[in-house]
Amino acid sequence: MNGEEKQQERAGGEGAVDGQGKRPEWADGESASSYVQAKRPSAPKRLVKRKERSVADYVQGVLAGDRTLLAQAITLVESNAARHLELAQQVLNELLPHVGRSIRIGVTGVPGAGKSTFIEAFGTFLCEQGHRVAVLAVDPTSSLTGGSILGDKTRMETLARNPRAFIRPSPSGGALGGVHRKTRETMMLCEAAGYDIILVETVGVGQSEFVVRGMVDFFLLLALTGAGDELQGMKRGIMELVDAIVINKADGDNKEKARAAQKEYNQFLHYLRPATPGWQTKAYTCSALLGEGIADIWQVIETFVKTTKQSGVFDDRRRQQQKDWMHAMIKEYVETRFFADPIVKEKLPALENSVISGSKPVTAAVRELIEAYERGIGGQI
Ligand SMILES: Nc1nc2c(ncn2[C@@H]2O[C@H](COP(=O)(O)OP(=O)(O)OP(=O)(O)O)[C@@H](O)[C@H]2O)c(=O)[nH]1
C-alpha cells in the first residue's frame, strides 16, 4: 500500500478527507456512489465508473460498522443530486430503528481556544474507556473557502488513527440549512454504525451555534482565560446556550489565571438562565494539551445525562429537536420554492421598487406577491 492509499484507508476510504484535510473532487455532487478513484500508484488520478450500490448494500454495510461503506453513505446524504436524495432517504428510513442511541455533544469556542486539541484528547480518552466516537463539524464557512476549517484530520492525527474513532469534516452545503441537514443525517448514519458518542464541533460563526445546540444533548463552550474581557463583549447569548464552560490551557503559568477565570464565569453564570432545565451550567478548567481535567469533564457529562434522563428533560429535548428540525426544513423548502417561482421572479423587482420609493406599503406588496403566487399555483393544479 502506498502512502496515499494508507491515508485513504485510515480516513475510512471513500468520502473522507485526504491528508490535507481536503475532500477528493468526486466526493460531492455527481458522485461518489458511482465513481472510484483509480488506485494504481504511478497512474495519474482518474475516475473509473463503478457499480452503483443498492439501498441494501448501504444499510448492511453501515449496520456492520464498515467504515468505507459508512463514508460512502455519508457522501450519499451529502450529495445534492436529486437521484442521490431519493436513495439516501431510503437508506435513512431503513436505518431509523438503529439511530438515537448515542450521547451527542457539541463543542464550540473561538478560533485558537483549542477545540481540535480538546477533541483529540477527549475523543482519545473516550475510546480508551471503550466508547466509539464520531467527530462531525458544522462549518458554514466551508462553502466560502472551498475547504473545511473544522474537523479535518490533520488537526486530530492521533484520534484519526484510532480504530474506534471516525472523523468527518463539515459538508460543503452552501447555506447553513444545507450543512444542518447533512450533519443531522450523518449523525444518524454514525449512530446506526455503532458510534455511541457523537462530537459536533463548530466555530461561532453567525447562526452555527444555534444550529448545533439544536442537534446535541450537551453543549460545551471552550473558553480561554481573560474571562473579564470576554464577559464584557460576549457572549451572554452563547453562555445561555451551553451546559458547561471549560476554560482550556489551564497549565504552566496560566493555571492560576484559569482558576480565577473559572470563578468569574461561575459568578456570572449564577445570574443567567440555564440552557437545560434542572441543570446548573458551571465553569471548569482543563488542559487539553496535557490531558488534565478531561476525565472530570466526562464525569460532568455523565451526571448531566443521568440527571436529565431521570427528569425527562433529555427525551423532551430530543423530541423538540426533531420537531424543530422538521419545521426548519419545511420553511427552507417553501422559501426556496417561492423565490424560484416564475411569477414571483417576474413581479418581485417592480414590487420592491414601489416599496423602496414609498408608493406601496410593505404589507400590501407582500400580500400582492403571495396572492399572485397562490393564483399561479392554483392555475397549475
Ligand atoms: N498550553 C496549552 N496550549 C494549548 C492547549 N490546547 C490547545 N493549545 C494550543 O493552542 C493552539 C490552538 O489550538 P487548536 O486546537 O488548534 O485550537 P482551535 O480552537 O481548534 O483553533 P482553530 O483551528 O483556529 O479553530 C495550538 O497551538 C495548541 O497547541 C492547552 O491545553 N494548553
The ligand as a Tripos MOL2 file, in Angstrom:
@<TRIPOS>MOLECULE
LIG
   32    34     1     0     0
SMALL
NO_CHARGES

@<TRIPOS>ATOM
      1 N1         -0.7030   25.4790   26.6700 N.pl3     1 LIG1
      2 C1         -1.7300   24.9360   26.0450 C.ar      1 LIG1
      3 N2         -1.8870   25.1270   24.7130 N.ar      1 LIG1
      4 C2         -2.9400   24.5710   24.1120 C.ar      1 LIG1
      5 C3         -3.8980   23.7990   24.8090 C.ar      1 LIG1
      6 N3         -4.8470   23.3940   23.9240 N.ar      1 LIG1
      7 C4         -4.5030   23.8940   22.7410 C.ar      1 LIG1
      8 N4         -3.3520   24.6030   22.8310 N.ar      1 LIG1
      9 C5         -2.6550   25.2920   21.7320 C.3       1 LIG1
     10 O1         -3.4800   26.3360   21.2280 O.3       1 LIG1
     11 C6         -3.3470   26.4330   19.8180 C.3       1 LIG1
     12 C7         -4.7020   26.3180   19.1610 C.3       1 LIG1
     13 O2         -5.2120   25.0370   19.3820 O.3       1 LIG1
     14 P1         -6.2440   24.3520   18.3950 P.3       1 LIG1
     15 O3         -6.6250   23.0700   18.9980 O.co2     1 LIG1
     16 O4         -5.7310   24.3340   17.0090 O.co2     1 LIG1
     17 O5         -7.4220   25.4060   18.5020 O.3       1 LIG1
     18 P2         -8.7880   25.5040   17.7090 P.3       1 LIG1
     19 O6         -9.7930   26.0890   18.6330 O.co2     1 LIG1
     20 O7         -9.1180   24.2030   17.0770 O.co2     1 LIG1
     21 O8         -8.3880   26.5800   16.7110 O.3       1 LIG1
     22 P3         -8.8560   26.7980   15.2270 P.3       1 LIG1
     23 O9         -8.2150   25.7040   14.4560 O.co2     1 LIG1
     24 O10        -8.2720   28.1560   14.8920 O.co2     1 LIG1
     25 O11       -10.3390   26.7690   15.2510 O.co2     1 LIG1
     26 C8         -2.3660   25.3320   19.4060 C.3       1 LIG1
     27 O12        -1.1010   25.8860   19.2890 O.3       1 LIG1
     28 C9         -2.4240   24.3570   20.5690 C.3       1 LIG1
     29 O13        -1.2520   23.6220   20.7260 O.3       1 LIG1
     30 C10        -3.6840   23.5910   26.2170 C.ar      1 LIG1
     31 O14        -4.4410   22.9220   26.9190 O.2       1 LIG1
     32 N5         -2.5860   24.1940   26.7680 N.ar      1 LIG1
@<TRIPOS>BOND
     1     1     2 1
     2     2     3 ar
     3     2    32 ar
     4     3     4 ar
     5     4     5 ar
     6     4     8 ar
     7     5     6 ar
     8     5    30 ar
     9     6     7 ar
    10     7     8 ar
    11     8     9 1
    12     9    10 1
    13     9    28 1
    14    10    11 1
    15    11    12 1
    16    11    26 1
    17    12    13 1
    18    13    14 1
    19    14    15 2
    20    14    16 1
    21    14    17 1
    22    17    18 1
    23    18    19 2
    24    18    20 1
    25    18    21 1
    26    21    22 1
    27    22    23 2
    28    22    24 1
    29    22    25 1
    30    26    27 1
    31    26    28 1
    32    28    29 1
    33    30    31 2
    34    30    32 ar
@<TRIPOS>SUBSTRUCTURE
     1 LIG1         1 GROUP 0 **** ****
